[in-house]
Every structure is written in C-alpha cells, then in structure tokens.
Amino acid sequence: MSREAGNKARQADSSAKAVLRATGRTAIWIAVGVVFVRGVGAILSPPVAGAPNAPVAAGADQASSALAVRFARTYLDDPSPRALSPFLAVGAHVGSGRPPAFGGAEVAQAEVASAQRLGDEEEVLTVACELRDARTLYLAVPISRSRAGEPAVPGAPWIVAAPSTAGAVPVRPRPLAGPEGAAIGALVEKFIPAYLAARSPRDLSYLLAPGASVVPLGGSLELLGAPGAARQLGEGEGPRRAVLVACRLRDPLSGAVYRVAYRLRVIRRNRWYVEGVEGALS
C-alpha cells in the first residue's frame, strides 16, 4: 500500500471514531433527559388510589388506641404513679399498686379489642393484654381529649371479663343522690365481691336486673379489703343510675396489686339491681 493510501485509511478511521463518539454522547444525554422527565413526572403526579405503599394519615382513633395500649402495658407491668403519670390528664390521679413478682405475668402483647365513645371528648377502650404466662386480661381504659385534641387517661382503669360496649356518663363522680343512695351502696358492696368470685353469670342472677347478663371474672383476681364508697356519675335521683366504685385487686399468681375503678349501671324495679358493668361482656 502507498503512503497516500495509508493516510486516507487512517483519516477514514478517525472520522468513523469521531462519529461514534458523538453518537454515544447524544444517546447518553437523551437517556439522562428521559430519566429526568420521568422522575419529575413521578414527583408531580398524584399518588394512585389504592396503591399498596400509599401513606395512611394517623387519625384521632389511632392516637387514642396507641395511648390505651401503652397505658395498659405500663399499668399491668408497673402500676405506680411514677410510671403512669406520662399518660394521665392534668389533675388526674391513679393510686399506687404493686408490680408482678415474676416475669411470667408481664404483658407479651396488647391490642384494643373494643371501643365505645361516651361523648365528643370521652371514650372507653378495652385493651386485651396477653400475659407471658398464657393468660389474657382485659383492661377498660377511659380516654379523654383536651381542647387541643390530645388524648389522655382521666382516671383509673378497670379489669373486665371480656370486651364489649361501654356507656358511662362522661362527668365527674359525686356522692349518691337522694334517699336511695344507701340501698345503691349496699348493692354495690355485695356485687363487686360476687363479680370477682363468681364462676358463671347465673351466680350473679340475684344481683342482676331481669334479662341482664354479665360474665364474671371467675376468681382470677382477689379483692383486697372492701370496695370503696360508690359514687354517682351524673345528676338526678331517677330509677336508673351510673355509679363508680374503686377497689384494690390482687393477682394471686403474680402477686401484683392493681387499683381499679368499676363503672356500673344500676336500675330500680322492686329493688335495686345491677344492669351492667361498663366494658364487660353483657
């Protein structure tokens, strides 16, 4: 091959490489542009309804449920004012109890089993607490909301047999009204020990209103001392009342002691009867 022919071949090869380099750069910039446009479109486009990864906004019910679960776990593990104070409403107080004596009574899992709204700012959430020793305790936790909408626990919870509805009047308790107060107090003093010890709803039939049914705790907890004085929720001296009674309960298996407050519905017919236990299966 002559020198002239060799120079022409090298020039042709250099031109081809230059064309390839330019084509490659163009392809790269086109790809970058496509990715950029698609990325901006994905950012600006609204999320597709029903997408599996679509975020869910936390609502008021979720906030109350989370608070009730945290409170129930803490209450059963360490029922002391120091441990419970972060959950309580301003001015609320829960008496000190005694934590479990061994680890088997600790809460392994807790979830809200039922909820009942009592008004615009109050509700009762019953939390199912599965203990490490395979038992399940149901704790009815009252929840109130501040003017800012933040949930808090306004007072002591109560242990019930199973979750159901609640309907207590959302007001502060006061002394039993009228001349019937003594009879209501006597009924409550009989009912609380029977409710804790009875094995069957039939065992409570004498104390329950005709047609009412309440599942008792069957001796799973012991009453320490006598129940506190029954107090009335709401005003009036009518034949149907909502009352609150505080008491101390002991778990015989773990040794834990809990201060609880039961809400009862009572009704007068020929005499006073218990119509229901708030938060309990009835």
Backbone as CSV, one residue per row, in Angstrom:
resi,resn,N_x,N_y,N_z,CA_x,CA_y,CA_z,C_x,C_y,C_z
1,MET,0.873,-1.183,0.000,0.000,0.000,0.000,0.909,1.231,0.000
2,SER,0.500,2.292,-0.775,1.293,3.507,-0.848,1.075,4.352,0.387
3,ARG,1.976,5.286,0.593,1.851,6.166,1.771,0.573,6.984,1.705
4,GLU,0.218,7.398,0.512,-1.007,8.224,0.347,-2.248,7.420,0.719
5,ALA,-2.283,6.145,0.280,-3.442,5.303,0.590,-3.531,5.057,2.091
6,GLY,-2.373,4.883,2.743,-2.388,4.665,4.201,-2.914,5.865,4.948
7,ASN,-2.530,7.073,4.481,-3.039,8.283,5.146,-4.543,8.403,5.013
8,LYS,-5.058,8.057,3.829,-6.517,8.121,3.611,-7.252,7.128,4.525
9,ALA,-6.677,5.965,4.710,-7.329,4.950,5.564,-7.369,5.410,7.019
10,ARG,-6.231,6.011,7.462,-6.220,6.480,8.852,-7.211,7.627,9.059
11,GLN,-7.335,8.496,8.070,-8.285,9.596,8.176,-9.727,9.091,8.237
12,ALA,-10.005,8.065,7.426,-11.367,7.495,7.434,-11.672,6.850,8.779
13,ASP,-10.656,6.154,9.342,-10.863,5.508,10.652,-11.097,6.548,11.738
14,SER,-10.354,7.649,11.740,-10.520,8.716,12.741,-11.893,9.360,12.621
15,SER,-12.363,9.545,11.372,-13.693,10.142,11.173,-14.784,9.243,11.723
16,ALA,-14.626,7.924,11.496,-15.643,6.980,12.000,-15.679,6.987,13.525
17,LYS,-14.495,7.005,14.159,-14.459,7.038,15.617,-15.082,8.319,16.167
18,ALA,-14.843,9.432,15.484,-15.421,10.698,15.917,-16.940,10.655,15.843
19,VAL,-17.447,10.081,14.753,-18.910,9.961,14.598,-19.489,9.086,15.712
20,LEU,-18.814,7.960,16.012,-19.298,7.061,17.067,-19.300,7.748,18.433
21,ARG,-18.208,8.528,18.701,-18.157,9.229,19.984,-19.291,10.235,20.101
22,ALA,-19.568,10.960,19.059,-20.649,11.955,19.076,-22.004,11.282,19.250
23,THR,-22.192,10.148,18.537,-23.461,9.416,18.672,-23.647,8.901,20.094
24,GLY,-22.551,8.371,20.697,-22.634,7.862,22.068,-22.999,8.956,23.058
25,ARG,-22.347,10.140,22.919,-22.674,11.246,23.817,-24.142,11.649,23.685
26,THR,-24.610,11.691,22.450,-26.018,12.076,22.217,-26.969,11.092,22.878
27,ALA,-26.653,9.777,22.729,-27.517,8.751,23.333,-27.540,8.875,24.859
28,ILE,-26.369,9.156,25.452,-26.291,9.295,26.908,-27.136,10.469,27.380
29,TRP,-27.031,11.609,26.712,-27.803,12.780,27.121,-29.299,12.571,26.926
30,ILE,-29.665,11.846,25.883,-31.089,11.534,25.680,-31.612,10.680,26.831
31,ALA,-30.814,9.670,27.229,-31.228,8.797,28.328,-31.369,9.586,29.624
32,VAL,-30.392,10.479,29.894,-30.472,11.306,31.096,-31.731,12.167,31.070
33,GLY,-32.047,12.734,29.914,-33.232,13.568,29.795,-34.513,12.792,30.054
34,VAL,-34.584,11.557,29.545,-35.770,10.732,29.768,-35.945,10.422,31.244
35,VAL,-34.827,10.040,31.890,-34.902,9.738,33.316,-35.330,10.961,34.110
36,PHE,-34.794,12.129,33.755,-35.146,13.355,34.468,-36.620,13.688,34.318
37,VAL,-37.115,13.593,33.088,-38.526,13.917,32.826,-39.442,12.961,33.564
38,ARG,-39.106,11.662,33.500,-39.943,10.675,34.196,-39.912,10.880,35.708
39,GLY,-38.702,11.236,36.220,-38.600,11.458,37.666,-39.430,12.644,38.113
40,VAL,-39.371,13.757,37.371,-40.175,14.924,37.706,-41.657,14.594,37.616
41,GLY,-42.028,13.820,36.578,-43.428,13.445,36.434,-43.909,12.614,37.595
42,ALA,-43.048,11.705,38.067,-43.447,10.865,39.199,-43.621,11.687,40.464
43,ILE,-42.782,12.732,40.626,-42.883,13.571,41.808,-44.141,14.417,41.765
44,LEU,-44.456,14.985,40.576,-45.587,15.895,40.461,-46.915,15.182,40.326
45,SER,-46.915,13.938,39.866,-48.171,13.221,39.676,-48.751,12.818,41.021
46,PRO,-50.095,12.889,41.204,-50.703,12.451,42.466,-50.586,10.959,42.627
47,PRO,-50.541,10.444,43.893,-50.433,9.007,44.106,-51.662,8.286,43.609
48,VAL,-51.459,7.086,43.118,-52.565,6.286,42.614,-53.370,5.763,43.777
49,ALA,-54.697,5.932,43.704,-55.563,5.463,44.783,-55.433,3.966,44.932
50,GLY,-55.305,3.537,46.161,-55.240,2.104,46.422,-53.859,1.519,46.249
51,ALA,-52.852,2.354,46.027,-51.500,1.836,45.874,-51.054,1.190,47.169
52,PRO,-50.337,0.068,47.101,-50.003,-0.647,48.322,-49.113,0.134,49.262
53,ASN,-48.290,1.060,48.749,-47.381,1.805,49.596,-47.882,3.208,49.900
54,ALA,-49.161,3.481,49.606,-49.699,4.808,49.872,-49.739,5.062,51.371
55,PRO,-49.270,6.252,51.827,-49.280,6.520,53.267,-50.689,6.693,53.786
56,VAL,-50.908,6.297,55.044,-52.200,6.448,55.694,-52.048,7.463,56.811
57,ALA,-52.863,8.494,56.794,-52.778,9.525,57.823,-53.269,8.978,59.149
58,ALA,-52.557,9.323,60.217,-52.947,8.878,61.552,-54.110,9.731,62.039
59,GLY,-55.198,9.097,62.445,-56.375,9.805,62.904,-56.486,9.795,64.408
60,ALA,-57.565,10.413,64.896,-57.772,10.502,66.337,-57.957,9.130,66.953
61,ASP,-58.680,8.240,66.278,-58.908,6.911,66.831,-57.584,6.168,67.002
62,GLN,-56.685,6.312,66.054,-55.390,5.654,66.156,-54.585,6.211,67.327
63,ALA,-54.686,7.515,67.540,-53.960,8.119,68.659,-54.494,7.610,69.990
64,SER,-55.816,7.519,70.113,-56.405,7.013,71.352,-56.042,5.550,71.567
65,SER,-56.085,4.757,70.492,-55.759,3.336,70.613,-54.315,3.141,71.044
66,ALA,-53.408,3.903,70.432,-51.997,3.779,70.796,-51.781,4.153,72.258
67,LEU,-52.451,5.216,72.716,-52.308,5.624,74.110,-52.865,4.554,75.041
68,ALA,-54.037,4.002,74.708,-54.653,2.981,75.568,-53.773,1.745,75.680
69,VAL,-53.172,1.328,74.579,-52.311,0.146,74.598,-51.065,0.414,75.439
70,ARG,-50.443,1.558,75.249,-49.242,1.872,76.035,-49.580,1.975,77.520
71,PHE,-50.711,2.596,77.823,-51.114,2.727,79.224,-51.386,1.350,79.829
72,ALA,-52.112,0.486,79.099,-52.438,-0.840,79.627,-51.185,-1.657,79.893
73,ARG,-50.236,-1.636,78.972,-48.992,-2.381,79.163,-48.242,-1.864,80.393
74,THR,-48.155,-0.549,80.502,-47.451,0.034,81.640,-48.174,-0.257,82.943
75,TYR,-49.497,-0.139,82.917,-50.290,-0.328,84.133,-50.136,-1.745,84.684
76,LEU,-50.170,-2.747,83.819,-50.066,-4.126,84.281,-48.632,-4.490,84.667
77,ASP,-47.650,-3.850,84.050,-46.252,-4.141,84.374,-45.760,-3.344,85.589
78,ASP,-46.241,-2.105,85.740,-45.766,-1.261,86.836,-46.851,-0.243,87.195
79,PRO,-47.832,-0.618,88.034,-48.956,0.280,88.357,-48.595,1.319,89.416
80,SER,-47.543,2.068,89.170,-47.105,3.096,90.116,-47.387,4.481,89.534
81,PRO,-47.634,5.484,90.378,-47.872,6.841,89.866,-46.731,7.351,88.994
82,ARG,-45.506,7.002,89.348,-44.355,7.465,88.554,-44.415,6.936,87.137
83,ALA,-44.764,5.667,86.978,-44.803,5.070,85.645,-46.013,5.528,84.843
84,LEU,-47.127,5.812,85.516,-48.373,6.129,84.824,-48.546,7.619,84.543
85,SER,-47.816,8.464,85.236,-48.016,9.909,85.113,-47.897,10.440,83.681
86,PRO,-47.024,9.908,82.813,-46.958,10.459,81.450,-48.239,10.265,80.646
87,PHE,-49.108,9.341,81.064,-50.318,9.052,80.302,-51.542,9.795,80.839
88,LEU,-51.456,10.372,82.032,-52.631,10.898,82.715,-52.943,12.326,82.289
89,ALA,-54.243,12.646,82.313,-54.683,14.011,82.067,-54.258,14.904,83.225
90,VAL,-54.244,16.192,82.983,-53.851,17.150,84.016,-54.817,17.043,85.192
91,GLY,-54.280,16.845,86.378,-55.099,16.737,87.572,-55.589,15.342,87.881
92,ALA,-55.391,14.376,86.968,-55.844,13.005,87.198,-54.880,12.286,88.135
93,HIS,-55.403,11.296,88.853,-54.587,10.553,89.815,-55.026,9.096,89.825
94,VAL,-54.066,8.194,89.818,-54.314,6.758,89.946,-53.473,6.256,91.115
95,GLY,-54.112,5.627,92.089,-53.395,5.153,93.253,-52.336,4.120,92.911
96,SER,-51.348,4.003,93.771,-50.224,3.096,93.517,-50.619,1.651,93.783
97,GLY,-50.170,0.752,92.922,-50.361,-0.678,93.103,-49.026,-1.365,93.323
98,ARG,-48.977,-2.643,93.028,-47.749,-3.416,93.203,-47.473,-4.185,91.922
99,PRO,-46.266,-4.099,91.371,-45.964,-4.796,90.116,-45.894,-6.303,90.312
100,PRO,-45.956,-7.082,89.213,-45.853,-8.542,89.326,-44.533,-8.957,89.976
101,ALA,-44.599,-10.089,90.712,-43.419,-10.569,91.426,-42.512,-11.405,90.543
102,PHE,-42.987,-11.831,89.381,-42.148,-12.626,88.485,-42.489,-12.285,87.040
103,GLY,-41.551,-12.621,86.138,-41.665,-12.199,84.753,-42.802,-12.822,83.972
104,GLY,-43.325,-13.958,84.418,-44.377,-14.619,83.648,-45.645,-13.829,83.560
105,ALA,-45.856,-12.856,84.463,-47.069,-12.053,84.453,-46.913,-10.775,83.636
106,GLU,-45.784,-10.587,82.982,-45.588,-9.408,82.153,-46.423,-9.488,80.885
107,VAL,-46.741,-8.336,80.311,-47.552,-8.270,79.103,-46.688,-8.618,77.894
108,ALA,-47.102,-9.645,77.161,-46.384,-10.032,75.951,-46.936,-9.309,74.724
109,GLN,-48.233,-9.095,74.692,-48.874,-8.432,73.554,-50.154,-7.774,74.021
110,ALA,-50.479,-6.605,73.450,-51.697,-5.887,73.819,-52.292,-5.239,72.590
111,GLU,-53.620,-5.245,72.510,-54.309,-4.601,71.403,-55.707,-4.197,71.854
112,VAL,-56.252,-3.174,71.192,-57.604,-2.713,71.515,-58.610,-3.714,70.981
113,ALA,-59.460,-4.232,71.873,-60.454,-5.229,71.494,-61.809,-4.600,71.220
114,SER,-62.118,-3.476,71.850,-63.394,-2.805,71.593,-63.276,-1.356,72.008
115,ALA,-64.164,-0.529,71.453,-64.159,0.901,71.757,-65.588,1.399,71.808
116,GLN,-65.828,2.300,72.726,-67.156,2.901,72.843,-67.002,4.378,73.148
117,ARG,-67.565,5.221,72.282,-67.488,6.665,72.501,-68.568,7.077,73.489
118,LEU,-68.172,7.852,74.502,-69.100,8.305,75.529,-69.595,9.723,75.279
119,GLY,-68.942,10.435,74.395,-69.293,11.814,74.102,-68.292,12.372,73.118
120,ASP,-68.335,13.680,72.921,-67.414,14.293,71.965,-65.961,14.205,72.407
121,GLU,-65.720,14.128,73.726,-64.353,14.187,74.223,-63.976,13.003,75.094
122,GLU,-64.829,11.979,75.218,-64.512,10.835,76.069,-64.899,9.530,75.392
123,GLU,-64.138,8.498,75.673,-64.425,7.158,75.181,-63.765,6.144,76.113
124,VAL,-64.193,4.895,75.992,-63.602,3.798,76.750,-63.076,2.766,75.764
125,LEU,-61.798,2.457,75.853,-61.174,1.451,75.006,-60.820,0.247,75.876
126,THR,-61.311,-0.928,75.493,-60.975,-2.151,76.222,-59.793,-2.816,75.528
127,VAL,-58.697,-2.975,76.266,-57.446,-3.490,75.720,-57.254,-4.935,76.177
128,ALA,-57.058,-5.834,75.216,-56.760,-7.232,75.516,-55.253,-7.369,75.722
129,CYS,-54.857,-7.781,76.919,-53.441,-7.908,77.269,-53.099,-9.383,77.451
130,GLU,-52.312,-9.925,76.547,-51.871,-11.313,76.653,-50.594,-11.360,77.485
131,LEU,-50.652,-12.085,78.601,-49.512,-12.183,79.502,-48.592,-13.320,79.080
132,ARG,-47.372,-13.279,79.559,-46.391,-14.299,79.180,-46.707,-15.664,79.779
133,ASP,-47.573,-15.697,80.791,-47.971,-16.992,81.355,-49.222,-17.552,80.690
134,ALA,-49.571,-17.033,79.497,-50.656,-17.526,78.636,-52.040,-17.045,79.055
135,ARG,-52.145,-16.203,80.082,-53.435,-15.642,80.444,-53.701,-14.364,79.653
136,THR,-54.979,-13.952,79.600,-55.356,-12.701,78.957,-56.191,-11.886,79.934
137,LEU,-55.785,-10.651,80.163,-56.547,-9.721,80.986,-57.099,-8.625,80.087
138,TYR,-58.350,-8.253,80.324,-58.988,-7.174,79.569,-59.070,-5.948,80.473
139,LEU,-58.446,-4.864,80.024,-58.389,-3.635,80.805,-59.185,-2.555,80.076
140,ALA,-60.254,-2.061,80.712,-61.049,-0.976,80.143,-60.400,0.352,80.533
141,VAL,-59.941,1.102,79.540,-59.169,2.327,79.780,-60.001,3.537,79.353
142,PRO,-60.319,4.447,80.266,-61.030,5.672,79.868,-60.074,6.629,79.176
143,ILE,-60.557,7.279,78.129,-59.752,8.225,77.364,-60.542,9.532,77.250
144,SER,-59.891,10.647,77.523,-60.492,11.959,77.321,-59.561,12.785,76.438
145,ARG,-60.103,13.866,75.883,-59.315,14.711,74.987,-59.309,16.149,75.499
146,SER,-58.158,16.780,75.361,-58.028,18.179,75.736,-58.632,19.053,74.647
147,ARG,-58.689,20.341,74.888,-59.211,21.251,73.869,-58.375,21.220,72.601
148,ALA,-57.106,20.889,72.764,-56.229,20.793,71.585,-56.393,19.464,70.860
149,GLY,-57.205,18.554,71.410,-57.448,17.275,70.755,-56.502,16.179,71.161
150,GLU,-55.639,16.404,72.151,-54.678,15.387,72.565,-55.339,14.414,73.537
151,PRO,-55.178,13.088,73.334,-55.790,12.115,74.241,-54.991,11.955,75.524
152,ALA,-55.688,11.613,76.607,-55.053,11.347,77.898,-55.991,10.448,78.697
153,VAL,-55.457,9.852,79.747,-56.239,8.978,80.621,-56.708,9.802,81.817
154,PRO,-58.032,9.953,82.021,-58.530,10.829,83.081,-58.644,10.177,84.450
155,GLY,-58.442,8.849,84.557,-58.578,8.187,85.845,-58.225,6.722,85.766
156,ALA,-58.516,6.003,86.841,-58.143,4.594,86.930,-58.906,3.746,85.916
157,PRO,-58.273,2.708,85.395,-58.963,1.767,84.509,-59.707,0.733,85.338
158,TRP,-60.324,-0.241,84.682,-60.963,-1.338,85.406,-60.794,-2.621,84.606
159,ILE,-60.606,-3.715,85.311,-60.393,-5.017,84.689,-61.742,-5.691,84.478
160,VAL,-61.987,-6.166,83.269,-63.270,-6.779,82.934,-63.036,-8.184,82.393
161,ALA,-64.126,-8.931,82.250,-64.017,-10.316,81.818,-63.785,-10.438,80.328
162,ALA,-64.393,-9.578,79.556,-64.266,-9.666,78.105,-64.674,-8.331,77.508
163,PRO,-64.237,-8.010,76.281,-64.557,-6.707,75.699,-65.983,-6.634,75.201
164,SER,-66.553,-5.462,75.333,-67.865,-5.200,74.772,-68.037,-3.700,74.742
165,THR,-69.269,-3.220,74.861,-69.526,-1.791,74.767,-69.479,-1.147,76.143
166,ALA,-69.355,0.154,76.150,-69.383,0.927,77.382,-70.282,2.127,77.187
167,GLY,-70.858,2.637,78.252,-71.789,3.752,78.104,-71.869,4.624,79.331
168,ALA,-70.788,4.795,80.057,-70.825,5.611,81.262,-70.999,7.074,80.909
169,VAL,-71.656,7.803,81.795,-71.884,9.222,81.576,-70.570,9.972,81.792
170,PRO,-70.152,10.817,80.828,-68.844,11.467,80.926,-68.848,12.687,81.850
171,VAL,-69.027,12.476,83.151,-68.982,13.559,84.123,-68.209,13.074,85.344
172,ARG,-67.854,14.001,86.210,-67.108,13.644,87.410,-68.040,12.989,88.424
173,PRO,-67.557,11.978,89.170,-68.406,11.313,90.162,-68.715,12.225,91.342
174,ARG,-69.862,11.972,91.959,-70.294,12.740,93.111,-71.007,11.799,94.074
175,PRO,-71.279,12.215,95.289,-71.971,11.317,96.225,-73.319,10.864,95.668
176,LEU,-73.740,9.658,96.048,-75.026,9.131,95.608,-76.146,10.055,96.069
177,ALA,-77.033,10.382,95.137,-78.062,11.368,95.411,-79.322,10.723,95.971
178,GLY,-79.983,11.452,96.884,-81.299,11.063,97.344,-81.306,9.982,98.408
179,PRO,-82.506,9.668,98.899,-82.648,8.657,99.951,-82.323,7.241,99.498
180,GLU,-82.236,7.003,98.179,-81.923,5.666,97.665,-80.426,5.377,97.665
181,GLY,-79.615,6.375,98.044,-78.172,6.202,97.994,-77.673,5.049,98.846
182,ALA,-78.258,4.869,100.021,-77.812,3.793,100.913,-78.085,2.430,100.294
183,ALA,-79.242,2.268,99.640,-79.587,0.990,99.019,-78.661,0.697,97.836
184,ILE,-78.327,1.722,97.068,-77.411,1.525,95.938,-76.033,1.132,96.457
185,GLY,-75.578,1.816,97.513,-74.279,1.486,98.083,-74.219,0.059,98.605
186,ALA,-75.302,-0.398,99.237,-75.337,-1.767,99.742,-75.299,-2.775,98.588
187,LEU,-75.981,-2.462,97.497,-75.959,-3.348,96.330,-74.548,-3.468,95.765
188,VAL,-73.858,-2.349,95.641,-72.507,-2.355,95.076,-71.555,-3.140,95.969
189,GLU,-71.690,-3.009,97.288,-70.825,-3.744,98.208,-70.988,-5.254,98.059
190,LYS,-72.184,-5.703,97.729,-72.420,-7.129,97.513,-71.970,-7.562,96.121
191,PHE,-72.169,-6.683,95.146,-71.941,-7.094,93.761,-70.460,-7.265,93.441
192,ILE,-69.607,-6.330,93.856,-68.191,-6.379,93.469,-67.531,-7.690,93.901
193,PRO,-67.632,-8.118,95.170,-67.019,-9.408,95.536,-67.611,-10.581,94.760
194,ALA,-68.936,-10.536,94.516,-69.565,-11.623,93.772,-69.091,-11.640,92.322
195,TYR,-68.937,-10.466,91.722,-68.480,-10.374,90.336,-67.078,-10.950,90.179
196,LEU,-66.227,-10.699,91.159,-64.854,-11.196,91.090,-64.776,-12.706,91.303
197,ALA,-65.628,-13.242,92.179,-65.509,-14.646,92.573,-66.402,-15.591,91.791
198,ALA,-67.501,-15.100,91.241,-68.478,-15.983,90.601,-67.881,-16.699,89.396
199,ARG,-68.339,-17.929,89.157,-67.860,-18.733,88.040,-68.764,-18.646,86.816
200,SER,-70.005,-18.247,87.012,-70.978,-18.243,85.927,-71.893,-17.034,86.079
201,PRO,-72.425,-16.494,84.968,-73.394,-15.401,85.082,-74.597,-15.764,85.945
202,ARG,-74.921,-17.054,86.000,-76.056,-17.470,86.835,-75.801,-17.201,88.310
203,ASP,-74.524,-17.198,88.711,-74.190,-16.941,90.110,-74.483,-15.499,90.513
204,LEU,-74.659,-14.637,89.524,-74.935,-13.224,89.795,-76.409,-12.885,89.610
205,SER,-77.238,-13.857,89.287,-78.614,-13.590,88.874,-79.406,-12.811,89.929
206,TYR,-79.163,-13.061,91.214,-79.920,-12.374,92.256,-79.605,-10.882,92.273
207,LEU,-78.389,-10.524,91.883,-77.964,-9.125,91.923,-78.192,-8.401,90.604
208,LEU,-78.415,-9.147,89.523,-78.589,-8.545,88.206,-80.053,-8.293,87.901
209,ALA,-80.307,-7.246,87.130,-81.666,-6.943,86.697,-82.179,-8.070,85.801
210,PRO,-83.479,-8.364,85.835,-84.039,-9.396,84.957,-83.681,-9.134,83.500
211,GLY,-83.138,-10.149,82.837,-82.726,-10.026,81.442,-81.282,-9.592,81.257
212,ALA,-80.630,-9.118,82.315,-79.230,-8.692,82.208,-78.308,-9.883,82.399
213,SER,-77.155,-9.826,81.757,-76.165,-10.891,81.883,-74.778,-10.267,81.867
214,VAL,-73.964,-10.620,82.860,-72.594,-10.121,82.965,-71.680,-11.306,83.216
215,VAL,-70.623,-11.445,82.438,-69.672,-12.535,82.623,-68.712,-12.170,83.753
216,PRO,-68.676,-12.935,84.845,-67.800,-12.616,85.980,-66.353,-13.018,85.701
217,LEU,-65.475,-12.655,86.621,-64.048,-12.932,86.457,-63.652,-14.320,86.946
218,GLY,-64.530,-15.024,87.615,-64.283,-16.418,87.963,-63.141,-16.651,88.927
219,GLY,-62.889,-15.713,89.833,-61.846,-15.914,90.825,-60.436,-15.679,90.342
220,SER,-60.260,-15.107,89.162,-58.907,-14.869,88.649,-58.193,-13.757,89.400
221,LEU,-58.955,-12.895,90.082,-58.381,-11.815,90.879,-59.054,-11.801,92.241
222,GLU,-58.326,-11.334,93.258,-58.844,-11.268,94.616,-59.090,-9.819,95.013
223,LEU,-60.176,-9.597,95.753,-60.477,-8.269,96.279,-59.736,-8.072,97.591
224,LEU,-58.974,-6.983,97.682,-58.263,-6.639,98.912,-59.091,-5.612,99.683
225,GLY,-59.573,-6.004,100.854,-60.405,-5.104,101.625,-61.789,-4.977,101.029
226,ALA,-62.513,-3.991,101.482,-63.866,-3.741,100.982,-63.816,-2.743,99.831
227,PRO,-64.795,-2.795,98.925,-64.841,-1.785,97.860,-64.995,-0.389,98.457
228,GLY,-64.534,0.610,97.731,-64.718,1.987,98.171,-66.176,2.399,98.095
229,ALA,-66.471,3.558,98.626,-67.839,4.070,98.585,-68.256,4.335,97.147
230,ALA,-69.433,3.845,96.782,-69.946,4.068,95.434,-70.247,5.554,95.241
231,ARG,-69.906,6.063,94.069,-70.162,7.463,93.737,-70.949,7.513,92.441
232,GLN,-71.737,8.531,92.305,-72.666,8.639,91.178,-72.038,9.413,90.030
233,LEU,-72.293,8.950,88.808,-71.878,9.648,87.595,-73.118,10.328,87.019
234,GLY,-73.119,11.643,87.039,-74.297,12.364,86.579,-75.168,12.787,87.746
235,GLU,-76.179,13.576,87.442,-77.067,14.114,88.457,-78.383,13.351,88.480
236,GLY,-79.226,13.697,89.431,-80.568,13.157,89.471,-80.732,12.025,90.464
237,GLU,-82.000,11.736,90.766,-82.365,10.685,91.697,-83.291,9.671,91.035
238,GLY,-83.125,9.483,89.736,-84.018,8.615,88.997,-83.790,7.139,89.284
239,PRO,-84.616,6.281,88.654,-84.530,4.839,88.895,-83.404,4.148,88.128
240,ARG,-82.666,4.876,87.330,-81.528,4.296,86.607,-80.330,5.222,86.811
241,ARG,-79.228,4.664,87.309,-78.044,5.476,87.610,-76.792,4.802,87.035
242,ALA,-75.735,5.599,86.892,-74.396,5.097,86.593,-73.527,5.427,87.793
243,VAL,-72.845,4.432,88.349,-72.056,4.643,89.559,-70.625,4.165,89.344
244,LEU,-69.741,4.711,90.131,-68.321,4.384,90.072,-67.891,3.875,91.438
245,VAL,-67.148,2.761,91.468,-66.670,2.220,92.740,-65.208,1.813,92.578
246,ALA,-64.361,2.289,93.463,-62.930,1.985,93.437,-62.635,0.802,94.347
247,CYS,-61.654,0.000,93.968,-61.240,-1.127,94.809,-59.821,-1.546,94.439
248,ARG,-59.238,-2.380,95.275,-57.895,-2.898,95.049,-57.995,-4.388,94.762
249,LEU,-57.362,-4.820,93.672,-57.399,-6.220,93.253,-55.989,-6.797,93.282
250,ARG,-55.910,-8.073,93.649,-54.619,-8.765,93.689,-54.659,-9.961,92.750
251,ASP,-53.590,-10.105,91.957,-53.433,-11.276,91.101,-52.749,-12.358,91.929
252,PRO,-53.455,-13.438,92.291,-52.842,-14.445,93.172,-51.669,-15.175,92.536
253,LEU,-51.584,-15.197,91.212,-50.488,-15.910,90.558,-49.194,-15.105,90.551
254,SER,-49.316,-13.807,90.341,-48.109,-12.984,90.235,-47.845,-12.149,91.473
255,GLY,-48.873,-11.948,92.314,-48.719,-11.087,93.470,-48.926,-9.617,93.179
256,ALA,-49.201,-9.263,91.917,-49.410,-7.858,91.553,-50.697,-7.341,92.193
257,VAL,-50.698,-6.068,92.554,-51.863,-5.411,93.128,-52.229,-4.224,92.237
258,TYR,-53.518,-4.122,91.874,-53.984,-3.056,90.986,-55.111,-2.281,91.653
259,ARG,-55.059,-0.976,91.534,-56.155,-0.116,91.963,-57.026,0.174,90.746
260,VAL,-58.270,-0.235,90.793,-59.159,-0.100,89.647,-60.424,0.645,90.080
261,ALA,-61.208,1.054,89.098,-62.483,1.722,89.365,-63.516,1.165,88.397
262,TYR,-64.496,0.450,88.909,-65.544,-0.135,88.071,-66.687,0.854,87.876
263,ARG,-67.210,0.863,86.665,-68.403,1.657,86.356,-69.571,0.696,86.183
264,LEU,-70.595,0.911,86.972,-71.754,0.026,86.965,-73.006,0.814,86.575
265,ARG,-73.885,0.152,85.878,-75.223,0.693,85.626,-76.191,-0.016,86.564
266,VAL,-76.935,0.737,87.343,-77.892,0.152,88.293,-79.293,0.660,87.959
267,ILE,-80.286,-0.143,88.292,-81.670,0.200,87.981,-82.558,-0.238,89.143
268,ARG,-83.617,0.543,89.395,-84.567,0.190,90.453,-85.863,-0.328,89.838
269,ARG,-86.248,-1.489,90.283,-87.565,-2.039,89.953,-88.293,-2.263,91.277
270,ASN,-88.467,-3.499,91.686,-88.977,-3.695,93.042,-87.897,-3.399,94.083
271,ARG,-86.628,-3.471,93.651,-85.457,-3.089,94.439,-84.359,-2.723,93.455
272,TRP,-83.176,-2.404,93.973,-82.072,-2.013,93.099,-81.333,-3.241,92.579
273,TYR,-80.985,-3.192,91.274,-80.244,-4.264,90.606,-79.084,-3.651,89.825
274,VAL,-78.078,-4.471,89.537,-77.025,-4.082,88.606,-77.490,-4.445,87.200
275,GLU,-77.446,-3.474,86.317,-77.890,-3.684,84.936,-76.731,-4.029,84.017
276,GLY,-75.527,-3.616,84.379,-74.380,-3.916,83.532,-73.090,-3.378,84.118
277,VAL,-71.977,-3.940,83.669,-70.628,-3.481,84.007,-70.029,-2.885,82.741
278,GLU,-69.656,-1.611,82.777,-69.141,-0.958,81.573,-67.859,-1.631,81.091
279,GLY,-67.798,-1.935,79.814,-66.622,-2.555,79.226,-66.617,-4.050,79.312
280,ALA,-67.536,-4.660,80.063,-67.561,-6.115,80.221,-68.594,-6.734,79.283
281,LEU,-68.405,-8.005,78.990,-69.342,-8.734,78.143,-70.668,-8.857,78.874
282,SER,-71.732,-8.423,78.237,-73.048,-8.483,78.883,-74.123,-8.712,77.837
